[in-house]
Amino acid sequence: MNASLACIVEGDGEVEAVPLLIRRIARESYPDVAINVISPPIRIPRDKLVKADELERAVELAARQAGRGGAILVLIDSDDDCPAQVGPALLERAHAARTDFPIGVVLAKCEFEAWFLAAAESLRGRRGLRTDLVRPVDPEAIRDAKGWIRDRMPDGRKYRETLDQPAFSAVFDLSAARSSDSFDKYYREVVRLIGLSRDRTAAASRTPT
């Protein structure tokens, strides 16, 4: 069985990290499904993506990439916005752009890196992180998750989004990270979209062209 997923992201680090993360979730939830994560994802800065017509154009492009039977996932940071308010509004716009595609929209609160904080113990010693790393009490309440990570690296070592984000995404504990509400939503949306794409792809293969 096959499934296809096209992604829309905002940051350079997510371009590599998001496909890695989706494949990890797919291996856990659908070991019998060959998942095609369209790579690289479509990258559009957040301040541009939320403007009128920009999200719609990105969704149209993602639909063409995913092809018949595919699905679309949009992931951005919430920054200072409330995910419960911004997310549904973006999802409504995305659905209006392509009513024929399964679409999911997830806002990482406050940023993608907060998910690493939720699973901090699993990153001990990785890429220079301290070996006694302990997750903060409320990872999603930390506005500068990148700074939290940087402060726990050796002196002079900077957090490099394009290198560290994919590296951490490949190894952090998914179960521990699901204590973060936004990552739990992301996990569930990936599972949902892969399942829908699998079913759509199977149905399309049975339909004469």
Number of C-alpha atoms within 10 A of each C-alpha: 11 18 24 25 29 26 30 25 23 20 20 16 18 26 21 19 23 24 23 18 20 21 19 17 19 21 13 11 17 17 12 11 15 16 20 17 23 17 14 15 24 20 16 18 12 17 9 12 20 17 10 10 14 14 22 20 14 20 27 16 14 24 24 11 21 21 14 16 23 30 30 28 22 25 21 25 20 20 16 10 13 12 20 11 9 15 19 14 13 20 18 13 17 25 16 12 18 16 11 13 23 21 25 24 23 25 24 22 27 24 20 26 24 29 29 27 28 26 24 22 18 21 22 16 13 15 15 14 18 17 13 11 17 15 13 15 10 12 23 24 12 18 15 15 21 20 14 17 19 18 16 17 18 12 9 8 13 15 18 11 16 15 14 16 22 19 17 19 23 17 15 22 18 22 13 18 22 18 16 22 14 23 25 17 17 23 21 15 17 24 17 17 22 29 20 20 24 24 17 21 20 15 11 13 12 9 8 5 5
